[in-house]
Amino acid sequence: MGKTKHGGPMRLPKTPKPGLWVSPVPLGLGKVKPHHIMETAKTVWRNRDNLPYAWRILTQGVCDGCALGVSGLRDRTLTGPHLCTTRLNLLRLNTAPAIPDDILTADIDELRRMSSAELRELGRLPYPMIRERGERRFRRVSWDEAMDRIADKFRAVDPKQAAFYLTARGLTNETYYMAAKTARFLGTNHIDNASRICHSPSKTALKRSIGIGASSCSYTDWIGTDVLVFWGSVAANNQPVSTKYMYAAKRQGTKIIVINPYREPAMDGYWIPSIPESALFGTKLADDWYQVNIGGDIDFMNGVMKHWFEMEKREPGSALDLAFISKHVNGLEELRAHVAGLDWDDIERGSGLSRERIAEFAELLARAKSGVFVWSMGLTQHRFGTDNVTQVVNLALLRGFLGRAKCGLMPIRGHSGVQGSSEMGADPFSLPGGDFDPETIARIEKLWGFDIPKWQGDIVGVTLENALLPDDHERRLRLFYTSGGNFLETMPNPDRIRQSLENIELRVHQDIILNTSMLADAREAVILLPAKTRYEQEGGGTSTSTERMVYFSPEIRGPRIGEAREEWRIFLDLARRVKPEEAARSMKAESADEIRAEIALAAPNYDGIQHLRKQGDFFQWGGAWLCEGGVCPTPDGRGRLIPIASPGIRRAAGAFLATTRRGKQFNSMVYGSVDPFNGALREDVLMSPEDAAELGIADGEAVVVHNRFGRFYGRLRTAPVARGNLELFWPEGNVLFPSGVYEPHAGIPEYNTEVKVEKADVFYARKDRKYRTKEAEVPEEDGLPAGAAGAGAQPCRTE
C-alpha cells in the first residue's frame, strides 16, 4: 500500500486548443453524436413531478451510475461540475412514484408482455408481494408474512441449497457487508455479486501478479502520463465523465491508444458538455487504434514482449526498465524463454495485426517514461479473462509502470457500488478484508462471534445451474435470494437461465423496480421485497469508486415509497428471524453508523469509514498508488511475471468471432433503441465492409447469425470492425453464447463465440434441408469452446 495521499482535483486549462477539435462546425451539426442538451431536457420532463428531490439527489448524493465517484456535482480529479447522461438516465429510478396497485396485481401474462424498459417505467415497488405456484397474479402481503415465509424456508433447507446474489444497483458498502455477514450467519457460502460477470478476472489477475485487488492508481494519473492505453474499454460511452479526464490528459500531451476490434466512435471524438470548447467543437480522443481480433489480446501482447526482448538483444535497456525489474520483479528469464519460443506467424494470425503494427505499439511504450493501462470487459469477459489481464500486468512490470505518479493499472468499473462488494465479503472467495482462507476466516469468526462454514461457495453461474440438479442432490438450489439482478438479460443462454429460475422452489427478489426475471414462475413461490435507494438509506451510506475513494452519500430529504426498507436492515431482519437467539449475540447493529464501525474492524483497508457521516466526507484507502515505489503486498514484496500461452483461437472457414458491445444503456438497462454514437439499432450486426461484400450482403439486409447455441435475427450494418469479427448489442446477443462455460480462475461466463452469418432469405430457404435436426455446427477445436466445455466451471466449485 502507499503512503502518498491524493493531491486533490486539478484545474483545466482555460484557453481553447483548436488542434483537438473534431469539427469546426459548432455542436457537431451533421454528425452522429449524443445530443446532451436534448437528453437533459428529457430528464427534466421525466422527473417533472419530483424536480426538487431530483435536484437534491444530483447535488447532494454520490452518483449511483458508473464508478468514477462523483459526489454531488464534484469529484477528486478535476475542479468544476460533472454531470453525464448516464446519471441523468438513472435519476428516474430514484424519483419515480409507486407502481399503481392495479398494475402490480395484473394478470402475469400482461406484465410478461412488457419489456424491461417498460417495466422500469411503471415505477417503484411499494410493498412486499407474493405469487404462489399456479397463481396468475402477485398479491400483497405484510413484511412479517413475507419475512417469516423466507425464514421458514431457510430453516427447512440445507445451507448448501440456499444462495444469495447482490447486483451493483446503487448498493452501499453497508448493504454488501450485512448481506455477507447474514449469508455466513445462516450457514451458506453461496453468495456472489455483479463483479462476477464484469471484473472478477481483474481482481484474480492483479492478486496473483502483484498482490492487490483494485486499481493501483488514481484518475489524476491519466493527466500528463506519456501514454494512456484503453484495452477493450469504451470509457466515453460507459463512464462519460471520464472524457473530461481524457481531455485534460490530451491538453498535457498524453497519447491515448485504444485496443479494440471495433473503432468505437465514442473514443474517436466526443462532445463533452461541461467543457464549452468541447461542447461546441468536440474533442479528438484516441491518437491511434489497434484493432485486434476478438480474443487476440494475448497474442498481441506476446508480440509486444517478443519485440521488446529483440530490442534488448540489440541494446540492453532500450525496451525494459531493467533497474525496476531487478529490484521489484520475479520471473524475467521464464517469461523471456516463453516469448522466445513463439512464432511471429502465429502471433500475427492470432492477434489479427501485422508484425510491423505490433512493433509500432511496442516501441511507443518503450519510449514512454510513464503509462497508465485501463481495461474493461473487452479483456475480462473471456474464458481466458484472467490471462488477458495478467498480460497487461506483465507489460506494466516490464516497463516499471507501477507505484508512482502518472503510472498504473486500472480496471475501470462500470457501476458505482461494485468495487466494494467483494471487499465487504459478498463473494464466495472473499471475506471482509481478505480472501476466504484460514487466517481470514479465524479473524472474522472472532469478530463476528459465530462459526463460518468452511466449504467453498459457488459462483452465481454455477449456483443457477445447481437449480437443475436432481432433487436429492446436496447442492440443488432450492432457495435463491437476490438483491437486484436480472439474469434473463445478463447471462448467456437466456432460455437455459429461465429453466433454472423456474426450477427453484422459493425465489426472493429484493429490488426497487420490476424486471423480467421476477415474472418467471417458481416451484413454490416468488416473493418481491421493496428496497430503498441509497439516497433513502437512514443514516446514509458509502460506496467505493474505481480509484478506491470511499464516499459518503447522505440520506436525502424527499418522498418515500410505501413500505420500502433499507436493504441492510432487511438482511438483518432475516438473520434475526431464522436464528433469533444467536442473532441477539452476533447481529447487533442497529444503525448505518454501527455497521460502518464494524466494517472498519473487519476490513483494515477501510479503517476511516467509521468517520464518514456527512455530505462530502470521503477517504481513499491505500493512498494515491498501491505498490508505491514498486513494493507489492506479496510474500516477498515483488511482482511476478507470468508466461501466458496463446488461447489458440482459430476460426472455421466462413465463420466469424462474435462479441457484444453497449449502446444507449447502463449495464443491462437499455434507454434507447438507437446508439447515439453510430446510429445503429439494437438488432444491428456490425461487420466490416470487406466481409459484408465477400458475403454479398448489403447494409440493412436482414441476416441470421447462428451457431449451435442459438440464433440472432437482425440486420447487417457495416462498420469499422476488424475483419473476421462482428459485434452485436448486449444483452440481445446473449442468445448466441453457451451456458456453463466459465473462466477457470475467476468464474466469469464466456461472452464470445464463433458464428455463421447468412442472409435471412437464404437461411430460411435452406432451413428445412440443413437445420431440420440440428444447427450448423462449428467444429469445437477450430474456435471458441462449445457448451460441452462447461467443465470449466469445476475449478470454481470445490469442497
C-alpha positions in Angstrom: 0.0 0.0 0.0 1.1 3.6 -0.5 1.8 6.5 1.9 1.4 9.3 -0.6 -2.0 11.0 -0.4 -4.2 12.0 -3.3 -3.3 15.5 -4.4 -6.9 16.7 -4.9 -8.7 18.0 -8.0 -6.8 19.7 -10.8 -7.8 22.7 -12.9 -8.5 22.5 -16.6 -6.8 25.0 -19.0 -9.0 27.9 -20.0 -7.6 28.6 -23.4 -9.0 26.6 -26.3 -6.9 24.3 -28.4 -8.3 24.0 -32.0 -5.9 21.2 -32.9 -8.0 18.9 -30.7 -11.4 19.8 -32.3 -13.4 17.1 -34.1 -15.1 19.7 -36.4 -15.1 23.5 -36.8 -18.9 23.2 -37.3 -20.5 24.1 -33.9 -22.3 21.5 -31.9 -21.3 18.7 -34.3 -24.1 19.6 -36.8 -24.5 16.9 -39.4 -22.6 14.3 -37.3 -23.9 11.2 -35.5 -23.4 12.1 -31.8 -25.2 12.3 -28.5 -27.5 15.3 -28.1 -26.7 16.3 -24.5 -29.0 19.3 -24.3 -31.9 17.3 -25.6 -31.2 14.5 -23.2 -31.1 16.9 -20.3 -34.4 18.4 -21.3 -35.9 14.9 -21.5 -34.6 14.1 -18.0 -36.2 17.3 -16.6 -39.5 16.3 -18.3 -39.4 12.7 -16.9 -38.8 14.0 -13.4 -41.2 16.9 -13.6 -43.4 15.5 -10.8 -40.4 15.4 -8.4 -37.9 18.1 -9.6 -36.8 19.5 -6.2 -36.0 16.0 -5.0 -34.2 15.1 -8.2 -32.1 18.2 -7.9 -31.1 17.4 -4.3 -30.1 13.9 -5.4 -27.8 15.3 -8.1 -26.3 18.0 -5.9 -26.0 16.1 -2.6 -25.8 12.4 -3.3 -23.0 10.2 -4.6 -23.6 9.1 -8.2 -25.3 5.7 -8.5 -24.1 5.3 -12.1 -20.6 4.3 -13.0 -17.7 4.1 -10.5 -16.0 7.3 -11.2 -17.2 8.6 -7.9 -18.9 11.9 -8.5 -20.1 13.3 -5.1 -22.8 15.9 -5.7 -21.5 17.5 -8.9 -17.8 17.3 -7.9 -15.1 14.7 -7.9 -11.5 14.4 -6.8 -9.9 14.6 -10.2 -10.9 17.9 -11.8 -12.4 21.1 -10.5 -15.8 22.2 -11.8 -19.1 20.5 -12.1 -19.5 17.0 -13.5 -22.8 15.5 -14.9 -23.4 12.9 -17.6 -26.4 11.4 -19.4 -25.8 8.1 -17.7 -26.6 9.6 -14.3 -29.5 11.6 -15.7 -31.0 8.4 -17.2 -30.8 6.7 -13.8 -32.3 9.6 -12.0 -35.9 8.4 -12.6 -35.3 5.2 -10.7 -35.0 7.3 -7.6 -37.8 9.9 -8.2 -40.5 7.6 -9.7 -43.7 7.1 -7.8 -45.0 3.8 -6.6 -46.4 1.3 -9.2 -50.2 1.6 -9.1 -52.0 -1.3 -7.3 -54.0 -2.4 -10.4 -50.8 -2.8 -12.4 -49.0 -4.7 -9.7 -51.8 -7.2 -9.4 -52.5 -7.5 -13.1 -52.5 -10.9 -14.8 -48.9 -12.2 -15.0 -49.2 -12.5 -18.8 -50.0 -8.8 -19.1 -46.7 -8.0 -17.2 -44.8 -10.5 -19.3 -45.7 -8.7 -22.4 -43.7 -5.7 -21.2 -40.0 -5.2 -21.9 -37.7 -4.5 -19.0 -37.7 -0.8 -20.1 -41.5 -0.7 -19.9 -41.5 -2.5 -16.6 -39.0 0.1 -15.3 -41.2 2.9 -16.4 -44.1 1.6 -14.2 -42.4 3.0 -11.1 -41.2 1.7 -7.7 -42.1 -1.4 -5.8 -44.2 -0.1 -2.9 -44.8 -3.2 -0.6 -44.0 -6.9 -0.3 -45.8 -9.2 -2.7 -46.0 -13.0 -3.4 -47.1 -15.2 -6.2 -47.6 -18.8 -5.3 -47.2 -21.6 -7.9 -50.2 -21.7 -10.2 -51.4 -18.2 -9.3 -52.0 -15.7 -12.1 -51.2 -12.6 -10.0 -49.0 -11.2 -7.3 -50.8 -10.4 -4.1 -49.8 -8.0 -1.4 -48.5 -9.4 1.9 -47.2 -7.9 5.1 -43.5 -7.7 5.8 -44.0 -10.2 8.7 -45.7 -12.7 6.4 -43.0 -12.3 3.7 -40.1 -12.5 6.0 -41.5 -15.4 8.1 -42.1 -17.3 4.8 -38.4 -16.8 3.8 -37.1 -17.6 7.3 -39.1 -20.8 7.4 -37.6 -21.9 4.1 -34.1 -21.1 5.2 -34.6 -23.4 8.3 -36.1 -26.1 6.0 -33.2 -26.4 3.5 -29.6 -27.4 3.8 -27.4 -24.2 3.8 -25.7 -25.6 0.6 -29.1 -25.4 -1.1 -29.6 -21.7 -0.4 -27.8 -18.8 -2.2 -27.6 -15.0 -2.2 -26.7 -12.7 -5.0 -26.2 -8.9 -5.0 -26.3 -6.7 -8.0 -24.4 -3.4 -8.2 -27.6 -1.3 -8.5 -26.5 1.6 -6.3 -25.9 -0.8 -3.4 -23.9 0.6 -0.5 -21.0 -1.0 1.3 -23.2 -1.3 4.4 -25.7 -3.5 2.4 -22.9 -5.7 0.9 -21.4 -6.1 4.4 -24.6 -7.0 6.1 -25.6 -9.5 3.3 -22.2 -11.1 3.5 -22.5 -11.5 7.3 -26.1 -12.7 7.1 -25.2 -15.4 4.5 -22.4 -16.8 6.6 -24.5 -16.5 9.8 -27.2 -18.6 8.0 -24.6 -21.2 7.1 -24.1 -20.6 3.4 -21.1 -19.5 1.4 -23.1 -19.3 -1.8 -23.0 -15.6 -2.1 -21.9 -13.7 -5.2 -22.1 -10.2 -6.7 -22.2 -8.4 -10.1 -18.4 -8.3 -10.4 -18.6 -12.0 -11.4 -19.8 -11.0 -14.8 -17.5 -8.0 -15.3 -14.2 -7.6 -13.4 -13.7 -10.8 -11.4 -10.7 -11.7 -13.7 -9.2 -8.3 -13.0 -9.1 -8.9 -9.2 -7.8 -12.5 -9.7 -5.1 -11.5 -12.1 -3.9 -8.5 -10.1 -3.8 -10.6 -6.9 -1.7 -13.3 -8.4 0.7 -10.9 -10.1 1.2 -8.0 -7.7 -0.9 -8.9 -4.6 -3.6 -6.2 -5.0 -7.3 -6.4 -5.9 -8.1 -2.9 -7.1 -6.8 -0.1 -9.3 -3.2 0.7 -8.4 -3.5 4.4 -9.3 -5.9 7.3 -9.4 -7.7 9.1 -12.2 -5.3 12.1 -11.8 -2.6 9.8 -13.1 -4.2 9.9 -16.5 -3.5 13.6 -16.8 0.0 14.1 -18.1 1.1 10.5 -18.4 3.0 9.8 -21.6 0.7 7.1 -22.8 -2.9 6.2 -21.7 -4.0 2.8 -23.1 -7.6 1.6 -23.1 -7.8 -2.2 -23.6 -11.3 -3.4 -24.5 -12.8 -0.3 -22.8 -15.2 2.3 -24.2 -15.0 4.6 -21.3 -16.5 7.5 -23.3 -19.7 5.5 -23.5 -19.8 3.6 -20.3 -18.2 6.2 -18.0 -18.9 9.5 -19.8 -17.4 11.8 -17.2 -14.0 10.2 -17.9 -14.0 12.1 -21.2 -13.1 15.2 -19.1 -10.1 13.4 -17.8 -9.1 12.4 -21.3 -9.5 16.0 -22.4 -7.3 17.1 -19.6 -4.7 14.4 -20.5 -4.7 15.5 -24.1 -4.1 19.1 -23.1 -0.9 17.9 -21.3 0.3 15.9 -24.3 -0.8 12.4 -23.3 -1.2 10.0 -26.2 -4.4 7.9 -26.0 -4.3 4.5 -27.6 -7.3 2.2 -27.9 -7.0 -1.6 -28.3 -10.4 -2.9 -29.6 -11.8 -4.9 -32.6 -14.2 -2.1 -33.3 -13.2 1.5 -33.9 -15.7 2.9 -31.4 -16.9 6.4 -32.4 -17.2 7.5 -28.8 -13.4 7.1 -28.3 -12.6 8.7 -31.6 -14.2 12.0 -30.8 -16.6 13.2 -28.1 -18.5 16.4 -27.3 -18.0 16.9 -23.6 -21.0 19.0 -22.4 -19.3 20.6 -19.3 -16.3 22.0 -21.3 -17.6 24.8 -23.5 -14.8 24.3 -26.1 -15.6 20.6 -26.4 -19.3 21.0 -26.3 -19.1 23.3 -29.3 -16.4 21.6 -31.4 -15.9 18.2 -29.9 -12.5 16.7 -28.8 -10.4 14.1 -30.6 -9.6 11.5 -28.0 -7.8 8.5 -29.5 -4.4 9.0 -31.2 -4.2 5.5 -32.6 -6.2 2.3 -32.8 -5.0 -1.3 -32.8 -7.9 -3.4 -34.0 -7.1 -6.8 -32.6 -9.2 -9.9 -33.2 -11.7 -10.8 -30.6 -9.7 -12.9 -28.2 -6.4 -11.8 -29.8 -5.1 -9.6 -27.0 -2.8 -12.3 -25.5 -1.2 -12.9 -28.9 -0.8 -9.1 -29.4 0.8 -8.6 -26.0 3.1 -11.6 -26.5 4.1 -9.9 -29.8 4.9 -6.7 -27.9 7.1 -8.5 -25.4 8.8 -10.5 -28.2 9.7 -7.3 -29.9 11.0 -5.8 -26.6 13.2 -8.8 -26.0 14.6 -8.5 -29.5 15.3 -4.8 -28.8 17.1 -5.8 -25.6 19.4 -8.1 -27.5 20.5 -5.3 -29.7 20.7 -2.7 -26.9 20.1 -3.6 -23.2 17.7 -1.2 -21.5 16.2 0.0 -24.8 12.8 -1.6 -24.0 12.7 -2.9 -20.4 13.1 -1.0 -17.2 16.0 -3.2 -16.0 16.6 -1.4 -12.7 12.9 -1.7 -11.7 12.8 -5.4 -12.7 16.0 -6.2 -10.9 14.7 -4.6 -7.7 11.0 -5.4 -7.8 10.1 -8.2 -10.2 10.5 -12.0 -10.4 10.2 -14.3 -13.4 12.0 -12.4 -16.1 14.0 -15.3 -17.5 11.0 -17.6 -17.6 9.0 -15.1 -19.5 11.9 -14.4 -21.9 12.2 -18.1 -22.7 8.5 -18.4 -23.2 8.2 -15.5 -25.6 11.3 -16.6 -27.5 9.6 -19.8 -28.4 6.6 -18.1 -30.0 6.3 -17.8 -33.8 5.6 -14.5 -35.4 3.2 -16.1 -37.9 1.1 -17.4 -35.0 1.2 -14.1 -33.3 0.0 -12.2 -36.4 -2.7 -14.7 -37.1 -4.0 -14.8 -33.5 -3.9 -11.0 -32.9 -5.1 -10.0 -36.4 -2.3 -7.4 -36.6 0.9 -7.4 -38.6 4.3 -7.7 -37.0 5.0 -4.1 -38.1 2.0 -2.7 -36.3 2.8 -4.7 -33.1 6.3 -3.3 -33.3 4.9 0.3 -33.5 3.0 -0.1 -30.3 5.9 -1.9 -28.6 8.3 1.0 -29.5 5.7 3.6 -28.4 5.6 2.0 -24.9 9.4 1.6 -24.9 9.9 5.3 -25.4 7.3 6.3 -22.8 8.6 7.3 -19.4 5.2 6.7 -17.9 2.0 4.9 -18.7 -1.4 4.0 -17.4 -3.3 0.9 -18.6 -7.1 1.0 -18.4 -9.2 -2.0 -19.3 -12.8 -3.3 -19.1 -14.9 -6.1 -20.3 -13.3 -6.4 -23.6 -10.5 -8.1 -21.7 -12.4 -9.8 -18.9 -15.4 -11.4 -20.5 -13.5 -14.3 -22.0 -12.8 -17.8 -20.8 -9.2 -16.6 -20.5 -10.0 -13.3 -18.9 -7.5 -13.7 -16.0 -4.8 -14.4 -18.5 -5.7 -11.4 -20.6 -5.3 -9.1 -17.5 -2.1 -10.9 -16.4 -0.6 -10.0 -19.8 -1.4 -6.3 -19.2 0.3 -6.6 -15.8 3.3 -8.2 -17.4 3.7 -5.2 -19.8 3.4 -2.8 -16.9 6.0 -4.6 -14.8 8.5 -4.8 -17.7 8.3 -1.1 -18.2 8.1 -0.2 -14.4 4.7 1.5 -14.8 3.7 0.8 -11.2 3.6 2.5 -7.9 4.5 6.1 -9.0 2.9 9.2 -10.4 1.3 9.0 -13.9 1.7 5.2 -13.9 -0.6 2.4 -13.0 -3.1 -0.4 -13.7 -6.8 0.4 -13.7 -9.7 -2.0 -14.2 -12.3 0.7 -14.7 -15.6 -0.2 -13.0 -18.9 0.3 -14.7 -21.1 0.5 -11.6 -20.9 2.7 -8.5 -21.1 0.0 -5.8 -19.3 -3.0 -7.3 -15.7 -2.3 -6.1 -16.9 -2.6 -2.5 -18.9 -5.8 -3.0 -16.0 -8.3 -2.7 -14.1 -6.1 -0.2 -17.2 -6.4 2.1 -17.2 -10.2 1.6 -20.2 -10.6 -0.7 -18.3 -13.1 -2.7 -17.7 -16.9 -2.5 -13.9 -16.4 -2.5 -13.7 -13.4 -0.1 -14.5 -12.2 3.4 -14.3 -8.6 4.7 -10.7 -7.5 4.4 -9.3 -10.7 2.9 -9.6 -13.9 0.9 -11.6 -16.9 2.0 -8.6 -18.5 3.7 -8.0 -20.0 7.2 -6.3 -16.9 8.5 -9.1 -14.5 7.4 -11.8 -17.0 8.5 -10.4 -17.2 12.0 -10.1 -13.4 12.2 -13.7 -12.8 11.1 -15.1 -15.6 13.3 -13.6 -13.8 16.3 -15.1 -10.5 15.3 -18.5 -11.8 14.3 -18.8 -14.3 17.2 -20.0 -17.3 15.2 -18.5 -20.1 13.1 -18.2 -19.6 9.3 -18.9 -22.6 7.1 -15.6 -23.9 5.8 -16.8 -25.3 2.4 -16.2 -23.4 -0.8 -19.2 -21.5 -2.1 -20.3 -21.4 -5.7 -20.1 -18.6 -8.3 -23.5 -17.3 -9.4 -23.5 -19.1 -12.8 -22.9 -22.5 -11.1 -25.5 -21.6 -8.5 -28.1 -21.1 -11.2 -27.1 -24.4 -12.8 -27.5 -26.1 -9.5 -31.2 -25.4 -9.7 -31.3 -28.2 -12.4 -29.6 -30.8 -10.3 -31.7 -33.8 -9.0 -33.9 -33.1 -6.1 -31.9 -35.2 -3.7 -28.5 -33.5 -4.6 -27.0 -31.7 -1.6 -26.3 -28.6 -3.7 -29.6 -28.4 -5.6 -30.6 -24.8 -5.4 -33.9 -24.6 -3.6 -33.9 -21.0 -2.2 -32.4 -18.1 -4.1 -32.3 -14.6 -2.5 -31.3 -11.9 -5.0 -30.9 -8.2 -4.3 -31.4 -6.7 -7.8 -30.1 -8.6 -10.8 -31.9 -9.7 -14.0 -30.3 -13.0 -15.1 -32.6 -13.3 -18.1 -30.8 -10.3 -19.5 -27.3 -10.6 -18.2 -26.3 -14.3 -18.5 -25.6 -16.3 -21.7 -28.3 -18.6 -23.0 -31.4 -16.9 -21.5 -33.6 -20.0 -22.2 -31.4 -22.1 -20.0 -31.5 -19.4 -17.3 -35.3 -19.4 -17.4 -35.3 -23.1 -16.8 -33.1 -22.6 -13.8 -35.1 -19.8 -12.3 -38.4 -21.7 -12.7 -36.9 -24.9 -11.1 -36.1 -23.0 -7.8 -38.6 -23.7 -5.1 -38.6 -20.2 -3.5 -37.1 -17.1 -5.2 -36.8 -13.8 -3.3 -36.3 -10.6 -5.4 -35.3 -7.6 -3.3 -35.4 -4.5 -5.6 -36.7 -1.1 -6.3 -38.4 -1.9 -9.7 -39.9 -4.8 -11.6 -37.8 -6.7 -14.1 -38.4 -9.7 -16.4 -36.7 -12.3 -14.2 -39.2 -11.6 -11.4 -42.0 -12.7 -13.6 -40.7 -16.2 -14.2 -42.5 -19.0 -12.3 -41.1 -20.9 -9.3 -41.8 -24.3 -8.0 -43.3 -22.9 -4.8 -43.4 -19.1 -4.8 -41.8 -15.8 -5.8 -41.6 -13.1 -3.2 -40.9 -9.4 -4.0 -39.4 -7.2 -1.3 -39.4 -3.4 -1.9 -36.0 -1.7 -1.2 -34.9 1.8 -0.6 -32.4 3.5 -2.8 -29.0 4.7 -1.4 -30.4 8.2 -1.2 -33.2 7.0 1.1 -31.0 4.9 3.4 -31.4 6.0 7.0 -28.0 7.2 8.3 -26.6 7.5 4.8 -24.4 5.0 3.0 -21.0 4.6 1.4 -19.7 3.4 -1.9 -16.2 2.8 -3.3 -15.1 4.1 -6.6 -12.7 2.6 -9.2 -9.8 4.6 -7.7 -10.6 3.3 -4.2 -12.3 6.5 -3.0 -14.8 5.7 -0.3 -17.5 8.3 -0.5 -20.3 9.1 2.0 -23.8 9.7 0.4 -26.2 11.2 2.9 -29.9 10.4 3.4 -31.6 12.9 1.2 -34.9 14.6 2.2 -37.7 13.7 -0.1 -40.7 11.4 -0.7 -40.5 7.8 0.5 -42.1 4.8 -1.3 -44.7 2.9 0.6 -43.2 0.2 2.8 -39.7 0.1 1.2 -36.9 -0.6 3.7 -33.1 -0.2 3.8 -31.5 -3.2 2.3 -29.1 -3.8 5.1 -32.0 -3.7 7.6 -33.9 -6.4 5.6 -30.9 -8.8 5.7 -30.5 -8.1 9.4 -34.2 -8.8 10.0 -33.9 -12.1 8.1 -31.0 -13.3 10.2 -32.9 -12.5 13.4 -36.0 -14.4 12.3 -34.0 -17.5 11.2 -31.9 -17.7 14.4 -33.2 -15.3 16.9 -31.2 -16.4 20.0 -27.8 -16.5 18.1 -28.6 -13.2 16.3 -29.2 -11.5 19.7 -25.5 -12.2 20.4 -23.9 -11.7 16.9 -26.2 -9.5 14.8 -26.4 -6.4 16.9 -26.0 -3.5 14.5 -29.0 -1.1 14.8 -27.8 1.8 12.5 -25.7 2.5 9.5 -23.1 4.2 11.8 -22.7 0.9 13.8 -22.3 -1.1 10.6 -19.5 1.3 9.4 -17.8 1.0 12.8 -17.8 -2.8 12.3 -16.6 -2.6 8.7 -13.6 -0.6 10.0 -12.7 -3.5 12.3 -13.4 -6.3 9.7 -11.7 -4.7 6.7 -8.4 -3.0 7.8 -8.2 -1.1 4.5 -11.5 0.6 5.4 -10.3 2.0 8.7 -11.7 5.5 8.3 -15.1 4.6 7.1 -16.4 4.9 10.6 -15.7 8.7 10.5 -17.8 9.3 7.3 -21.0 11.0 8.5 -21.9 14.0 6.3 -22.1 15.1 2.7 -18.7 15.4 1.1 -16.9 13.0 3.5 -14.5 10.6 1.8 -11.1 8.9 2.0 -9.0 6.8 -0.3 -7.9 3.5 1.0 -4.3 2.5 0.1 -3.2 6.0 -0.8 -2.7 7.5 -4.2 -0.8 4.5 -5.5 -0.8 0.9 -4.4 2.6 -0.9 -4.7 4.1 2.5 -4.1 7.8 2.6 -5.0 7.4 -0.8 -6.7 6.9 -2.7 -3.4 3.9 -5.1 -3.7 1.9 -6.7 -0.9 3.1 -10.2 -1.9 5.1 -12.5 0.4 8.4 -11.2 -0.9 7.3 -7.7 -1.8 7.9 -8.3 -5.5 5.7 -8.5 -8.6 5.5 -11.7 -10.6 5.8 -12.1 -14.4 3.7 -14.9 -15.6 4.2 -16.5 -19.1 0.8 -16.8 -20.8 0.2 -19.1 -23.7 -2.0 -18.1 -26.7 -5.6 -19.3 -26.4 -5.1 -20.7 -29.9 -8.3 -19.3 -31.4 -8.9 -20.3 -35.0 -11.9 -19.5 -37.0 -13.5 -22.2 -39.1 -13.9 -21.4 -42.8 -16.7 -18.9 -43.3 -17.1 -18.3 -39.6 -16.8 -15.1 -37.6 -15.8 -14.3 -34.0 -18.6 -12.6 -32.2 -18.7 -10.4 -29.1 -21.1 -7.8 -27.7 -21.0 -4.1 -27.1 -23.0 -1.4 -25.3 -25.2 1.2 -26.8 -27.6 3.7 -25.2 -27.8 1.8 -21.9 -26.5 1.4 -18.4 -25.4 -2.2 -18.0 -28.5 -4.2 -19.0 -30.9 -1.3 -18.7 -31.5 0.0 -22.2 -32.6 3.6 -22.6 -32.8 3.9 -26.3 -33.2 1.8 -29.5 -30.6 3.9 -31.4 -27.0 4.1 -30.5 -26.2 7.8 -30.3 -22.6 7.3 -31.4 -23.0 5.3 -34.6 -26.8 5.4 -35.3 -27.1 1.6 -35.0 -30.3 -0.1 -33.9 -30.3 -2.8 -31.2 -30.9 -5.5 -33.8 -27.9 -4.4 -36.0 -25.0 -6.7 -36.6 -21.8 -4.7 -37.0 -19.4 -6.1 -39.6 -16.5 -4.8 -41.8 -17.5 -3.6 -45.3 -15.0 -6.1 -46.8 -16.6 -9.0 -45.0 -20.0 -7.9 -46.0 -19.0 -7.6 -49.6 -17.5 -11.0 -49.5 -20.7 -12.5 -48.2 -22.8 -10.5 -50.7 -24.8 -8.8 -48.0 -25.8 -5.1 -48.3 -26.2 -2.6 -45.5 -29.7 -3.0 -43.9 -30.3 -6.5 -45.2 -31.9 -9.0 -42.9 -29.5 -11.6 -41.6 -29.4 -14.6 -39.3 -26.4 -15.0 -37.0 -26.4 -18.6 -35.8 -24.4 -21.4 -34.1 -25.1 -24.5 -32.1 -26.2 -22.4 -29.2 -28.8 -20.1 -30.7 -29.9 -17.7 -33.4 -30.0 -13.9 -33.6 -32.2 -12.3 -36.2 -31.1 -8.8 -37.2 -29.9 -6.5 -39.9 -26.3 -6.1 -41.2 -24.6 -2.7 -40.6 -21.2 -2.1 -42.0 -18.8 -0.5 -39.5 -15.0 -0.3 -38.9 -14.7 -3.7 -37.3 -11.6 -5.9 -37.7 -12.1 -8.4 -40.5 -13.4 -11.8 -39.4 -15.1 -10.3 -36.3 -18.5 -9.0 -35.7 -20.3 -7.2 -32.8 -23.8 -7.3 -31.5 -25.5 -5.4 -28.8 -25.7 -6.8 -25.2 -27.9 -8.3 -23.8 -29.7 -9.0 -27.1 -26.7 -11.1 -28.4 -26.6 -13.3 -25.3 -28.7 -15.9 -27.2 -25.6 -16.9 -29.1 -23.3 -17.6 -26.1 -23.1 -21.0 -24.3 -24.1 -21.6 -20.7 -21.8 -23.5 -18.4 -18.6 -22.1 -19.9 -16.6 -20.2 -17.3 -13.1 -18.7 -17.0 -11.3 -21.3 -14.8 -9.6 -18.8 -12.4 -12.3 -16.2 -11.8 -15.5 -17.8 -13.0 -16.7 -15.2 -15.4 -19.1 -16.5 -18.1 -17.9 -16.7 -21.7 -19.3 -13.8 -23.8 -17.6 -14.6 -27.0 -18.3 -17.3 -29.6 -18.0 -18.4 -33.2 -20.9 -17.9 -35.5 -22.0 -18.1 -39.1 -23.9 -15.2 -40.8 -26.3 -15.7 -43.7 -28.9 -13.6 -45.4 -32.2 -14.3 -43.8 -33.9 -15.4 -47.1 -31.0 -17.8 -47.8 -31.1 -19.1 -44.2 -34.8 -19.8 -44.4 -34.6 -21.3 -47.9 -32.0 -23.8 -46.6 -33.5 -24.3 -43.2 -35.7 -27.3 -43.9 -32.8 -29.1 -45.6 -29.9 -28.1 -43.4 -31.3 -27.2 -40.0 -34.2 -29.6 -39.5 -32.4 -31.7 -36.9 -29.6 -29.5 -35.7 -27.9 -26.1 -36.1 -25.0 -25.8 -38.5 -22.1 -26.9 -36.3 -18.8 -25.1 -35.8 -16.0 -27.6 -35.1 -15.2 -27.1 -31.5 -11.4 -27.5 -32.0 -11.4 -24.7 -34.5 -13.0 -22.0 -32.5 -14.1 -20.8 -29.1 -15.4 -23.6 -26.9 -18.7 -25.2 -27.4 -21.1 -25.7 -24.5 -19.6 -29.1 -23.6 -16.5 -27.2 -22.4 -18.6 -26.1 -19.4 -16.4 -28.3 -17.3 -14.5 -25.1 -16.9 -16.9 -24.4 -14.0 -15.4 -27.1 -11.9 -12.3 -25.2 -10.6 -14.7 -22.6 -9.2 -16.7 -25.1 -7.1 -14.6 -27.2 -4.8 -15.1 -28.5 -1.3 
